[in-house]
Amino acid sequence: MAGIFESSEMIGAFLDETEEQLQLLEQSILELEQKGETPEIVQKLFRIAHTLKGSSSAMGFEKMKLLTHEMENVLDRVRNHLLKISKPVINVLFQCLDHLRMLKEDFVSDRKDIKTDIAPIINSLREVLPEKYNEVDTGKTKDESNQFVEFTLGSDQQAQLEQAVKSGLNVLICHVKISEGSLMKSARACLILNYFNELGTVIYTDPDVLETPDDAEIDRVSYLVITQMDASTFEAKSRDELMDIDEVKVVPFYGETLQNYKQPEKAQQKETDIDTTSKTANYEKRVTQTVRVDVERLEKMMNLVGELVIEQARILQVGNILHNRYSSDDVIDDLLGISNRVSRVIGELQEGVMKSRMLPIQQLFNRFPRMVRDLSESLNKQVELILEGGDTEMDSTIIEEITDPLIHLIRNAIDHGIETPDIRKKTGKPLKGILRITAFHQENHVILTIEDDGRGIDLRKVKQAAIKKQIITSQDAENLTEQEVINLIFHTGFSTSQTVNDISGRGVGMDIVRNHVDRLNGIIDVETKQGEGTKFTIKLPLTLAILTGLLVKINDETYALPMSNVIEIVRKPEREIEFVKGQAVSVIREKVLPLIWLHDYFNIPRRKRGRNVFIVVLGVAEKRLGLVVDELVGNQEVVVKPLGTYIGKIEGFSGATILGDGSVACILDVVGISKMVSSRKVTAVDDYQNCDIEVGDR
């Protein structure tokens, strides 16, 4: 590798393309396993291997080139019906995928020191081939028995033929036998293709010379050509010009050989062909219009848009002040009109930049089928994975952050939730379990659900495990509600599994889920029914850069709460507030929620108020709590600004924002507040007894 191939741009492009091809390879192998051997899938796999071989060869990545070349050999024999698709073939293709990913990681770490050994996987590839691996198939061809190759043409090629006939052009079949002594017969077939394209237009070859391995032994090739020449002239000219050929036979396509032209037998096949061609064309069009952009550039654009949002809010507020002072001045009205139009443009710009950061969650979903397949096989379970809402878009940073939690939930569902076929049969369930993952938009949030039809969560076992691990006492266990028992699974180190294996049992999975959802200002809910299954619902913000905030006042200070954490707002009479072990609580929708006065945590004097209190019900992963505020200001889109290194990290705050009047409002960190309450840094009893409310007697 030298010159241009050493440049960071070329290396980056190579790695990006490799990752895309590896994802396509995984999807195609899974498709091959599920749908069986079809020409389209096999051809797609061959094309992927060929693309990887070409790009790795250009980069001087010898090991990847060798491995993909061996994959081509296997796929070429499958394509030519010399090898049948079987479980060993599928497994070895998956092993190739794993080795290609390891090679890619080696290349990223140190491309001059590739540690992955490809000899074992190459041996595995050769073992699935027929015994005569190095022998060329020399059986009689259809041509030798005077039966020419049959062409199966797509809709585009059919249209070309029809147009050629209407235009008075000739359609010829050119059968060429390449000399036995010719070196690199595949390359010779490509040269013949180029020559025939000079004499006319080649619309089909059998075999496909552009997709044939470089070292393939091709004896005969048939070309379908549209040209102005007649068959005899074309044949004579080819005999004179072409080198390293033993025989050229050219016959008209229309006439005696018309019966060799196969159109799709059913209308349904024709529709599928057209649909596939259309989709391919649309895909290629999209690819040509795609531009790779560095994430840092998008981050900078988002920050600039955030500044525009802040300044526009200030302009609008100043305009309103001027309008109130000089209501009769038409210029002020013009200013407000311009301000409103600019607001709309900025809103569209903001939406556009946000969408540029968005990715379809299908990119994440694509990782799951292989994982589910391997896990279910290792556990001797049958699992059908259903993915819905793959076109739902999320911020790329959120997709990266939520990947691990989803993987843990899937592993838990297969290991702990879905039963083995014999147990499912005894309970009257289908032998194959269902694991359904769904994504959809809900206002400014994305909802993810992970649902299985397995055994559900055994609440009795959860209590026993929690007592054994001293998370709760036996007395506490008696007083817990069903939801509180379910939430115990999120405690660090919690597990109901009696054994530890490479899938689960260490008590870290659900803790990771909770921590990641916390960091994303998300909410997680669990529904379970023993014997019927479990459903996890995760609610996440669309983006972390600009959020919709609920502005509230604590005394005279304005704070912003992320709306993604706000479940509801209620107003409660003071008599419905009680204390349990020094903690203020209130019953909201039949659930006992702890109440928090941030005045006490931030040393802010309490404002004297009436006999009702405003409570903002917040969700933090699986936890729920009520935040008591003095005043509700309203909703507003706020740009999240870090507090900076000078101030540093302050518990309870995630950042700050500038409001329309130019004042600064701190953004409350709901996760941090929850931790502050859990650590009981304020003696709740003493502080609450000083407030102007009465404790109810309920």
Secondary structure, DSSP 4 states (H G I P E B T S, - for coil): --GGGGSHHHHHHHHHHHHHHHHHHHHHHHHHHHH---HHHHHHHHHHHHHHHHHHHHTT-HHHHHHHHHHHHHHHHHHTTSS---HHHHHHHHHHHHHHHHHHHHHHHHTT------HHHHHHHHHTS-S-TTS---PPPTTTTT-PPPEE--HHHHHHHHHHHHTT-EEEEEEEEE-TT-SSHHHHHHHHHHHHHHHSEEEEEES-GGGS-TT----EEEEEEEESS-HHHHHHHHHHH--SEEEEEEEETTTTTGGGEEPPSSHHHHHHHHHHHHHHHHHHHHHHT-----HHHHHHHHHHHHHHHHHHHHHHHHHHHHHHHSTT-HHHHHHHHHHHHHHHHHHHHHHHHHHHTEEETHHHHTTHHHHHHHHHHHTT--EEEEEE-TT-EEEHHHHHHHHHHHHHHHHHIIIIISPPHHHHHHTT--SSEEEEEEEEEETTEEEEEEEE-S----HHHHHHHHHHTTSS-HHHHHH--HHHHHHGGGSTT----SS--SSS-SS-HHHHHHHHHHHTT-EEEEEEETTTEEEEEEEEES-SSEEEEEEEEETTEEEEEEGGGEEEEEEEEGGG-EEETTEEEEEETTEEEEEEEHHHHTT-PPPP--SEEEEEEEEEBTEEEEEEESEEEEEEEEE-B--HHHH---TTEEEEEE-TTS-EEEEE-HHHHHHHHHHT-S-HHHHHHTSS-PPP--
